[in-house]
Amino acid sequence: MLIALFFYYQNEKTLYLDLVKSNMQNIVSKVSNKIIMSHMLDVEFDKNIYLNNQDYKISFYDKDKNLLFGNLNEKLNFEQNFYNDEEKLIIVDSSTVGHLGIWYIALKDNSLKEKISNLKLNIFLIFLIFYTIIAIVSWSLAKLFLKPIKNERERLNNFIKDTTHELNTPISAIIMSCEDDNLTKKQLDRIKFSAKRVSEIYKDLTYIFLGNIEKKSLDKIDLSKVIKEEIINFEPMIARKRLKINLNIEEFFYEINKDDFIRLFNNLFSNAIKYNKTDGNIDIILQNRELIIKDSGIGISKDKIKDIFNRYYRATNQSGGFGLGLNIVNMICKTYNIKIDVQSSENIGSTFTLKL
């Protein structure tokens, strides 16, 4: 940019100099012609027309180079027809050849210095405007490009906090239950549930970060049987909220890694429990190559549905979790080309439909 402006300045400066020089030569030529014509026609030469001009200064000299009249007070070199040092631009003309006793005309331009100053100012303003625009655009682009990184960092920080909390809750429950030497069945169930919760968190994290590395076996499994088995594991959570589970499932064999399907179903089912209301309902339907899990919970606002499958995203802070469950669901669905559809209304509930 600076190099371009430098060459622009040099080019414009040369252009100004040529234009001013050409204009000066034109003025001197006209003045010389006027002097010659006045002498030949024996009319008065009106010098005031030229002496009162604001654009230049002019002086007239005799054969011995003595000043006859004029307003140019520079010490002149009559051997040099044209010279300039950026402070002054002077042309010396001898075309009058003694008419009216005038042998030399010296003309000094007053406009070049101002034009050069204006040129420098314009270039500076162009430079300032250009770099202001560059700075604004750069700042805007930097802000735009850094925003996803900033958002991801905030999500990661929240994820670490939530993970710590999620791990602390079941571990604390296990420790508290183990302090009693005579454990009741309720305490044993609590330990079992808490240990399973820690195991599920570990499996979710392993799947997120190492899931694509493992080579998995595919089996044709009866999904209805797996669903019934997994529901039993959630009975403590179901009982705590007094939820009614409505099953409408038929035998259906599907080729999938069993652990992947368990993780897929458990994440959807645990969400249906966590975000449900007390004494609510959960409908589980497995028919016509579709698995539907419908709850009567808090629902999801329409503007948030598009983001629920993003990693670390949580549509609400009402219940536990750290924004991995639905991301895992989405990853598994993509792996097995399972289409997933979400319908949800706030305070009414959500319906997740998997087209197998």
Secondary structure, 3 states (H helix, E strand, C coil): CHHHHHHHHHHHHHHHHHHHHHHHHHHHHHHHHHHHHHHHHCCCCCCHHHHCCCCEEEEEECCCCCEEEECCCCCCCCCCCEEECCCCEEEEECCCCCHHHCCEEEEEECCHHHHHHHHHHHHHHHHHHHHHHHHHHHHHHHHHHHHHHHHHHHHHHHHHHHHHHHHHHHHHHHHHHHCCCCCCHHHHHHHHHHHHHHHHHHHHHHHHHHCCCCCCCCEEEEHHHHHHHHHHHCHHHHHHHCCEEEEEECCCEEEECHHHHHHHHHHHHHHHHHCCCCCCEEEEEEECCEEEEEECCCCCCHHHHCCCCCCCCCCCCCCCCCCCHHHHHHHHHHHCCCEEEEEEECCCEEEEEEEC
